[in-house]
């Protein structure tokens, strides 16, 4: 194609765009209520924690309710024993203090690749509408704490549950008024893909299992 032909094609495209902006079409659905929320609104009488748990379980995540931090340690010890997990990997100082007080073995360095890596991180927010966990590099301790685990354990509090993504982003802006964390990760269940012959595969490119410990602090 010559330069003249390229220029002509470009001018034709730009002309179409200009005409489209000038001759705006009427709204095809004038009776549509654009102010209504896009997503289905759950029954809030159940409580945000219950809604979150239901949605998390739908995504194949594991939900564990804890009355307090002591019960969280007890449940975690039971899981470690049943699953025969290696020392828990965490880079969160708060979680390190909790595990130390509960006499649970942990490491601050990733184990060898041949060993299943079990990571434990604190959540920033929990989105009830979709069962989504919001993690940040500030509270987890590093970006690798989110990306590397084969089994992702997350500790959260009931007060961190919000209804929607909009609510979560609003609270994060309030929590970090000067600057948001450099990495925010939104986790909805274990990783999955259907790229291979259109068959859903769980844990294909990330955590194979996800456990959420919700500690009641309300």
N, C-alpha and C positions, 0 to 999 in steps of 0.2 A: 504494500500500500504506500502511495507517495505521500509526501508531507502535505500536499494540497488536499488530498483525500482525507487524511487524518484531521486536518483543520476543519474541513467541511463537516465531518461526522461530529466533531466536538461542538461546533456551532449549532448543529441541529439538536443535539442533546440539551445544550444550555437554553436554546430557544424553547424547547418543550417544557423545561423546568420553569422558565420565566412565565410562560403562558399559564401553566398550572397554578402558579402562585397568584397570578392576576385574576384568573377565572376560577375562583374557588367554588367547589361543588357544594350543593346543599347537604345537610346532614341526612344520610340515608335512613336513619332510625331516629326521627325527632322525638319519639316518646320514650326513648331509652333514658334510664336514670343513671347518669354518669357519676353521681355522688355516692352510689351504693358501693360497699366494699366488694372487691373482686372475689375474695375467698369466702367459703362457707363460714358462718359465724357459729361457734360451738355454744352449747348450753352452759352459760357461766355459773349457773346454780350448782354445778358439780364441783366447782373450785378449779383454779388454774392448775394446781398440782395434779389433780386427777386427769384433766384434759391432756396435760403434757405426757403423763404416764401412758395413757391410752394410745396417743399418737406415736410415742417412742416405740412401744411394743409392736405397733403396726409395721414399723420400719425394720423389725428384727433386732431391735436393741433390747438390752436387759435392764429392767428397772428395779432398784432395791431401795425401799423406804427405810429410813433410820430415824428413830426418835431423837437421837442426840449424837454427838461425836463419839461417845463411848460405844454406842451400839454400832456405829460405822466401823470402828476398829474391830469389834467382835465379828461382824459379818465379813469383813475383809480377811481376817485370819482364817475363817471357815473356808472361804473361796480359795485362798492360797493353798490350804491343806488339801482340799478336794481336787483341785486342778493341778497340784504339784508344780506351781509356778516357781520360777527362779526369783531371786530378790527383786522387789519392785523398783523400777527405775523412775525417779522423779527429780526434777530440777526446781521444784517449788519449795521455798524455804518453809512456808507454813505447813505443807504436807510432810516435809522432813521432820518437823517438830512433833507433829501428831503421830507419825510412825515410830519415831524414837520413843515417845512417851508410852506407846502401846507395845513396845518391844517387837516391832515388825522389821525384819531385815529389808534394807533398801540400798540402792546404789545411786550415785549421781552421775555415773558413766554408763553408756550403753554396753550391753553384753556382746559377746561374739555373735556374728551373723548366723552361726549354726544353731544358736539357742533362741527360743521364742522370746521376743522382747515384750514384756508387760509394762506399760507405762501408766502412771497415775498423774493426772493434772486437775487443777481446779477450774471450774467454769466461770465465765464472765456473766452470762445470761442463759436462760432457758426459754425457748419460745414455744408456748403451749399449742398454738394453732397448728404447728407442723411437727412438733416433737423434735425440734432442732436445738442443738447445743452450740453456744457461741464460746469459742476459746480465743485467747489472745497470747501473744508472745510475752507480754508483761507479767501475767499471772502464772503462766506455765513455766517461765524461766528461760525459754528459748524457742526458736522456731522448730528445731529438731524434735522437741518434746511432743509436738503435734503431728509431725510427719513420719517419724520412724517406728512407733510401736506396732507390733503385730496384733496385740490385744490392747485396746484403749480403755482405761478406767478413768472415770471422771467423778470428782466430788463436787457437789453443789448444795446450795441451801434453798429452802422453800421461798425465802424472800427474794430470790433471784429470778423467779418465774414471772414472765410477762406474757401478755396475750399474743402480740404480733411482732413481726420484724420491725415495724415502725416504732413500737414501744421500746424494743431492745436498743435500737440506734439512738433514740432519744436519751435513754438512760446512760448509754456509753458516752455521749457528748457531754452530759452533765458530770459524769465521773472523771472524764479527761477533758476539761474545758480548754486547756492550752494546746493539746495535741493528742490525737487518737493513737492507739498502739499501731506500730508499723505493720503488724499482721493480725488480721481478724479471720478466724476460720469458722465456718458454719458446718457443723456435722449433723447429718440426719441419718442415723443408723450406720451399720458397717458399710465399708466401701462396696460398690457393686458396678457391674458393667454388663451390657447385653451386646457388645460388639462382636463377640465370638459366636458366629452362626445364630445370632438373635436369641441366644440362651442366657438367661440371667445367671450371673456368677457372683456370689458374695465373697468379699475379701480379695478381689482381684488385684487391686492397686492401692492398698492401704490396710487399715485394721480389719482383721477377719472377724473380730468380736468387739462389741461395745457394751460396757457396763456403766450405768449411771447410778451413783449413790446419792439420794436426795435426803439431806439432813433437815429435820423440822426445826426451824428457828423462829416460827411465827406464834 
